[in-house]
Amino acid sequence: MPAIPQKYSHFVFGTLQSGLTSAIATAIASYPLMNSGHILTHWVQSWLFSWLVMLPVVLFAAPVLRKLSLALTSKE
């Protein structure tokens, strides 16, 4: 498997982080459907949609949030 150059690590991290976060949030939101027999279909459709929405949010918001968190904290 070819390695992704490290200069793209921000995008790799954002993709993995948004995928995991949206998967967990979607599973929690789908829990009420546990006994209906439709949870897997609902979860996959909801997760794909939420991941597609969250991926650009994470990729573009992360640098801003990183700068904001550094501005709000001290080195102590």
Phi, psi and omega in degrees: 000125180290141181280146175275131179303141185298337179295345177260013184299328177300318181289322177295313179300313180299320179294313179294316183294316180292324177295315180293314181297315180292328178295317180292315180297321179293321178297318178296316180292334181273352184308320179300342179271007186308318184268359184277341182087000181247011187296320183294314178298313180297316182297314182297314180296315181293320180295315180300316179295313182293326178293318179297328177283317186283332183303307178293328178298312181295315183296323182268333181276331185304312179297322179293315180294324177297314178296319179296317180294324176292325179290331182271354182238165178244169182279355180297000000 
